[in-house]
Amino acid sequence: MTKLGIITGMVFEASILRRAATALPAHARPMIICLGFGREAARAGASEAVSQGATALMSFGIAGGLDPALVAGDVVLASAVHDAARALPCDQSWTERLRAGLTLRTIDAAIAHASRILVTPEDKAALRAATHTAITDMESFGVGEIALRHGLAFTAVRVVADGAADAVPAIALKAATASGHVDMLKSLGGALLHPTQIPALIRLGRRTDAARQSMRLLADLGLARSFFL
């Protein structure tokens, strides 16, 4: 029997999955692990899942858009995950099952690894030109590395939060902690100190809310209805 391990970079992503997983009997619930954002945290989370018996690994969460056609809330099923040197393929039969079972609009596309959050449209355009990918995140490549090391099935399901033309305000970056939390006091304090960034912060909040709605739908379809495998 396949045992699924799902790795997220942000605590709120893991919380969405855990809420949906309560609809499943205990023995059927996946391992949902969040050790923070970034490649090393994702590698550690995936390794922990494997040590607990995971036989398939999924990266799940929000992503930055690189393809200008993508908007907040769009769901991407990864075909592969790229870093600067190589591409790790995702399990195509798993992708096909996801596409058929989720019964909502999805996009098959490649993901680019980023070592940091890309904050400007110029940063995103440069990464797209270098990798020819549609979205970017900081965790999927690390999860894929562990899956490859152990010969396990791997996929990534990511939802666009900020689009290719969207800038991420500096105060939002400072509020994100390495452990995957969002420090609301820092966010509020940053807004008070830098009021000119408030409109961009509001726009980012709205886009992230659209991504959250898509993730909730994904979790309900994928976990509660057992379509993630």
C-alpha positions, 0 to 999 in steps of 0.5 A: 500500500502506498503511503503518501508524504506531503511536504510544505514550506509554509505552516498555513499550507500544512494546516489546509491539508491537515483540516481536509485529512480529518475526513479520512480514517486515521490509517489513510491519512498522509504524513504532512510535514512542514519544517519551513521554507527553502530547499534544505528544510524541504529535504529534511522534511522529505527525509523525515517522511521517508524515515516514517515509511512514506513511499511517495512524496508530494510537494504542495503549496503556493508558487510564484508565477513566471508565465505571464498567462498565469494568475493567482489561484491557478493550479499547476501539476508539475511535469518536472522541477528544474534547478540551474544544473538539472531537471527532476521529472515528476511521475507522469502516471501520477500526474495523469491520475491527479488531472483526471481525479481532481475535476478542476482546471489544472495546468501541466508545466515545469517548476523552477527552483529559486533559492530566495523569494523572487520579489520583482517582475524582472527577477521572474522574467530572468528565471523564466528566460533561463529555465523556460518554466511556468512557476517557481518555488523554493521547496519542490526541488529539495523534495524531488532530490530525496524522492530520487535518492530513495527511488520513490514516486514524486510530484508537485502540486502548486498554486500561483499566488503572485503572478509574473508581473506582481512585485512582492513588497519588502515588508511581506518578506520580512514577516515570513519566518524561516520556520514557515510562519507569517509574523503578523506583528512584523507585517503590521509594524512594517506597514506602519513604518513603510506606508507606501508599501501598504497597497502592494501588501493588500494586493498580495493578500488578495492574491494569496487568498485566491491561492488559499481558496484553490488549495482548500479545494485541492485538499478537499478533492485530493484528500477527502476524496482520496484523489491524491494517489 
